[in-house]
Amino acid sequence: MLHIYNSLTRNKDPFTPITPGKIRLYVCGMTVYDFCHLGHARVMVVFDMVARYLRARGFDVTYIRNITDIDDKIINRARENGEDIGALTARFIQAMNEDAAALGVLPPDAEPRATVHMPQILNMIGKLVESGFAYQARNDDVYYHVRKFPLYGALSGKTLDELKIGARVEVGEEKDDPLDFVLWKAAKPGEPQWDSPWGAGRPGWHIECSAMSTACLGNHFDIHGGGMDLKFPHHENEIAQSEAATGTKFVNTWMHVGFVRLNEEKMSKSLGNFFTVREVLKKYDPEVVRYFILGSHYRSPLDYSDENLQGAKAALTRLYLALKDLPAMHRHLQVSREAGSRERPAEAIVAHDERFHAAMDDDFNTPGALAVLFELARDINKLREEGKLAAAAPLGAALRRLGGILGLLQCEAQAFLRGGAVNGLTDEQIEALIALRTAARQNRNWAESDRIRDELKAQGIILEDTAGRTTWRR
């Protein structure tokens, strides 16, 4: 049975969907004022993996990932750039989608935008004001009255008194209590604004996600996810305002993705110690970056370094080498006869499948699932060494199928192994050098042959001489 670590219960709980066979999943997406960094990429890749796996298990998944397109950061960046807010957000939405596609992230079923859901936002704020959970202050902002919600702090695991110690009142705020948070901000000169019963203004960040998620998935849904940094205050506030407005439980399971770290410090734009996805993809194949992200459990910290990315590249290369030159899969009977072992390939594949799903059912344990892929690769390589490539074909098909559930092994093996120019050396230049080496070998000029091999090796090109021909990979 599938178990998921629930941040609300702090336990790895058995997962049962609200509606049998159907799962409704909401993930906090990007605030679109800049390019995605690797922390954003991790959230997108992780929940893409989650959605892929749940669908592979036969669930009907509705996956929603929102876009925050009105926010203080967006307004400030547009002002700094002298750029229209709509043009700014459109530009970075396009960039976000390009980055996600490069990393093999499938589009969610819907990407609601805050500016399009203003009626739902106003309706939810109205319910909170009417029921006494919100109030309009002297500065005309509308605030949520935290102390009126008895379960506040359940997600973060802190009491109201503990939370109050770190609470701050910003300049211009007129809260009744430092813990209260803004639902509606009164209009300021030069800022976007919408009409409301409390005067012109714009929504606070927290209310946007409550309105969008319930509009798309209903008042009570299965899974809500996001980065670890959103647990408090954003997700804590979502629970408070949503449950107060609807009178029902908001979300059953809360999932939070660990930080990406650089030099053991959280990678973030506010600290200025981040790499954008685009910067990383200039150095590494997108599937290598995806493997790097999935190579650690989603709740654990992920340490960014060239050494760790190179390790991911080497690991993924091993899997593709196992797939290289495998023939099309033969009929099972023929494969079983050629395998020459007591355990038929079909039985071995079932065993690998079971171990893969056991790992993934254990809170999406991708390192454990990847270990199963390497077991398959090992079995393929053993058959290859015995000259039984046809027997290895169904194992190769299983390796691709299970890898595909993780969004990996999506390329042709040879294309991946040759992909990505190194030091400007093109495929044509490599082939030309190999032709010169072949001619040297035919003329028994071993010194020239070795010199060319060493030259290619120095530029990251590995040659393999098999069956009278030379193949290469990067």
N, C-alpha and C positions, 0 to 999 in steps of 0.2 A: 504494500500500500504506500502511496505517496505521502511523505512527511515533509513539512516545510517549517523552518524556524520562523516563528511569529514574534515580531518585536514587541507586540502588545502583551503576550503571555510570557515572553522570555523562555519559551520552550520550543522544541522541535515537535510540532503537533501533527497528528494524522489529518490529512486534508480531505474534506468532504465538500463538494460544491453545493451551493444553496439550491440550485436546480440540477437534478441528476443529469450528467452528461454535458453540462454547459458551464463555462467559466467566464466570468466577467472580470477583466484585468485593467486597471488604470495606473499609469506611470506619469510622474511629474517630468515634463520635458524641458526644453530649453527656454531660457529668457533670451530672446534673439536681438542682442546688441553687439555681438562679436562672434568670432569663429569658435567652433567647438574645440575644447581642449581634451586631453586624454581622460580626464575624469568624466566628462560628458560621454565620451566614447564608451567608457566602461559601462555606464548605466544603459546605454542603447544596446550594446552587444549582449549584456547579461539578460535583459528582458526579451530581446529577440530570441536568445537561446531558450528562455523559459517558455515563451509562446510556441516556439518550434517543438519543444519536447512535449508540452501538454497536448498539442495537436497530434503528434506522433503516437501518443497514448490513446488517441481516439476522442479526446474532448473537443467540443465545439467551443472555440475560444473567441471572445470578442475583446480585442486589444485596443485600448485607447491611450494615446500619448499626446498630451496637450502642448500647445505653444503659448507662452506668455508674450504677448505683443503690445502690452502697455504696462509700464513699470518705471520707477524712478531712474533706474540705470539706463533704460532706453531713452527716456526724455533727456537725460544729461548727455548721453553720447551723441544724440542727434543735435543737441545744442552745440556741443564741442565741434562737431563736424560741419555745422551750418547746413544740415541735411534734413529733408522732410522725414518725419517719423515713419510714414508709410513706406517710403523708399528704403530707409534703413532696415526696417524689419523684413521687407520683401527680399532684400539682398542677402541677409543672413539666414533667412529661411531656406533660400535656394542653396546657399553654401552648406547648411546643415544637412539637407537632403542629399547633396553630392557626397559629403563625408560619410553619411550613413550607408549609402549605396556602395561606396568603395569598400567598406568594412563588411559587406554582405548582410547588412541589416535590412530585413524586409519591411516595407511600409506597414504601419499599424492600420487597423481597420478604419480609424478616424483620427484626425488631428485637430480637435477643436481649438479655436482661438478666443482669447479673452474678449477682444473687441466685438466679436460676433455674438457673444453670449451675454450682452448687457441686460436684456430683459430678465434672464434667469438670475443674474447677479442681484438686480434691483428687487426681484421678488423674494429672494432669500433674505436679503437685508431687511425688507419690510416685515417678514415673519418674525425675525429676531427682535426688531423694535416693538412690534405689537405684543410679543409675549414677555417683554421685559428683560430679555437677554442682551439688548443693545440700547444705547442711548445717544442722543445728539448733544455734543458738548458746546461750550460757549463759542469755540472757534468754528462751529458748524460741521466739524468732522463727526462721523458716527463711529462709536467704539463698541466692542464686545465686552460685556461685563463678565470677566473670567470667574470671579468668586461665586457667581450664580450657577455655575456648572460644576456639580459635585465631583465628577470624574476627571476634572482637569489634572494633568500630571500623570495619568495612568500610563501613557506611552513612554514618556521620558523617565518614569520611575522616581519623580521628585515631588515633594510636597509643595503646597503653595508658599509656605514660609521659606523653603529653600530656593524656590524660583524667584521670590521677591527680592532676595539678596542681590541677584544679578540683573534685576530689571532696571531699565533706565527710562527717564522721561526726556524726550528730545526737545530742543528749542521749538516753541510754537505749539506743542501738544498740550491739550487740556483734559487729560484723563482723570477720572475719579480715583483710579488705582493704577500704580505703576505696571501692574500685570496686564491691564487691559490693552487690546490691540485694535488697530483701525480697520474698519470695514469700508468706509466711504470717506474720501479726502475732498474737502471743499476746494473749489476751483481756485487756481492761482493764475496770474497773468502769463500768457504765452504757453500755457500747458493745454493738452487735449482735455475736453470736458464733455459730459453728457448731462442731460436734465434728469433730475430725480426728485422725489418728495421732500428731500432734505436740502435742496438747492443744487446748482450745477457743480459737477465734480467728476471724480473718477474712482474706480474701486481700489481697495487695498489688495495686496498680492494674495493673501490667504483665502479670501472669499472667492477669488476667481476659480481656484481648483475645486472647491466644494460645489460651486454652481455648475461647472463644466462636467465634473464626474457624475453627479446625480442626473444631469440632463441627458447624458449619454448612456448611463448604465443603471439608472434607478437609484432610489434612496439607500438601498442596502445591496452591496455587491461583494464579490469574493476576495479579490486581492488588490491591494494598493501598494505601489512600489516607488522607489526613488533612491537618491543617494543618502548615505548615512548623515550628512549634514542637514538634511531636511527633517529628521525625526523631531527635533525641537528647534524653533517653535512652529515651523510650518505645518507639519503633520499633526502635531498636538492641537493646533488651532483649527485645522480642518475638522478633526473629530468633534471638538467643542461646538463649532458653529453649525456643522451639518446635523448632528444629533439633536441639538436644541431646536433647529428649524424644522426638522422632519418628524421628530418624536420617535425615531427608531434607530437601531444600531446602524452605524455607517459602513464599516468594513470588517470582515471576519479575520483576514490575515494581512499583516503588514510586513513587507520585505524591504530591507535596506542594504544597499551595496556599499562595501567598504571603500575607503579613500585610496586614491592613487597618490603615492608619496615620491618625493624627490629628496634624496639625502635625509630620509626618515621624517620628513616634514610634509604635511598635506599639500598636494598640488592644487593651487587655486589662483584665480585671477586677482583676488584682493592681495595676495602675498607676492604676486608677480613672478612666481617660480613654476610656471606652467609651460607645456609644449602644446601647440595646437595639433590637431589631427593632421592637418596639411603639412606641417613641418616634419612630423614623424613619418608620413607616407613618402616623403622625398628620400628617405633613407631605407625604408623597409617595405616589403611587399605587404599589401593590406591583409592578406590571409595570415601572414606572420604576426601582425599586430593583433588580429583576432585571436590567434592561438595564444599569444602572450597574455591576453586578458582572461581567456578561459582556462589557462594553465594554473591559476590560483582560484581557490574557492571564493565565491562572490562576496562573502561576508568578511573575508580577511583583507588586510592591507595589501596593496599591489605596489611593489617597489620598481619604479622606472629607472632603468639604466641600460646603456648600450650592451653591457654584458648579458643582462637578462633577455634583451631582444635578440641578441645573437644566439642565446640558448634556445629560444623559441624557434628561430629559423632552423637551427640544427635538428631540433626535434621534429618539426614539420617535414623537413627534408627526408628524414628517415622513413616517415610514413609514405611519402611520395615515391621514394626509391623502392619500397615494397610493391607499389602498384605499377612500377615501370615495366613495360613490355609484356604485361599479362595478356594472354589471348582472350578472345570472347568466351563466355562461359559455355561449356559443353553440357550435354544432357547429364543428369545426376548419375545415372547408371554407369556411364563411361568414366566419369570423374571418380566415382567410388572405387572402381576396379583399379584405376591408375594410382590412387592414393597409396595403396599397399600398406595400410595400417588397420589395426583392429577397430579404431574409432573412425566411423565414416565422416566425411566433411560436413554433411548435413547436421549430424549430432554435435560436432564441434562448434558449428555456427550457432546452434541453439544455446549451447553453454555460454558462448561469448555474449550472445544477446541477453541472456539472463543476468550475467554479471554487469553488463552495461546498464541495464534498466535498474538493477539493484542499487548501483551507484547513483544514478540520476534520481531515483525515488527517495534517496537519502538527502533531502534538501539540495537537490541539483548539484551533486558532488562531481563537478566536471573534472578535477584531477583524477578521481577514481575512474570515471568514464574514459578519459584519455589513456589510462593505463591498460584498459581493455583493448583499445585500438592498437597499442604497441604489442599486446599479446598476439593479436591477429597478424600484425606485420612480422613478428618473429616466426609464426607458423608458416606464413607465406614464404619467407626467406629460407626456411628449412626445406620446404618442397622445391624451391628454386635450386638450392644446392644439390638436391637429389635428381635434378633434371625433370621435375614433374610440374611444369608450368601449367598444364591443363588442369591438374588437380588443384592448383593454387587459385584458379580463376574464381570459383565460388567464394573462396575466402576473401579475395580481392573485392568482389561485389559486396560482401558483407561489410568490409572495411569502409568502402565508399558510402554505403547506406547509413551506417552508424555515424560516420564522420559528418554526413550531410545533416543529421539531426542537430549537430552542434554548429552547422553552417561552415564546416571545414571540408577539405578535400573536394573542392568544387571545380578545380582546374584539371585539365589533362596533365598526367604526370610529367611528360616531357616538357610541356609548356611551362609548368611551374619550375622545374629543375633548370630550365634555360632562362627563366624570366629575370628581368632587371639588369640593365647594363651596368657593368662594373668598370670604373675608371674610363668610361667613354668607349670601351671596346664593344663593337657591334657584333651581332650574330654573323654577319658576312665576313668581318675581319677574323673572327674565330674560325669559321669554316675554311677560310683561305690559309690560315696557319696550319690547320689540321691537314689540308691537302699537301702543303709543303712538307710536313712531317711524314705523311704517308709516302711521298716520293722519296724522301731520305731513307726511310725504312726499306723500301723496295731496292734502293741502291746500296743497302747495308751500311749507310752512313749513320752509325749509331750515335756518334757524338752530336751531329746536327739534330737527330731525332730527339735526343735527351735535352738539347738546348731549347728546342721549341716547346717541349713538355714543361720544362722549368719556367720558361717565359710565361706560358699560359697559367701555370700554377701560381706564379707570383701575382697574377691579376685575378685570382680567385676562380680560375677555370679548371675543373677536374676532368681528366680524360680517362675513358674506360675502353680498353681493347678487348673485345669479345667477339668470338665467331668470325674472325677475319675482318672485322670492321671496328671503327673507332667512334664512340659516342661521347658526348660531353655534357656537363652540367656546371652551373655556377655554384 
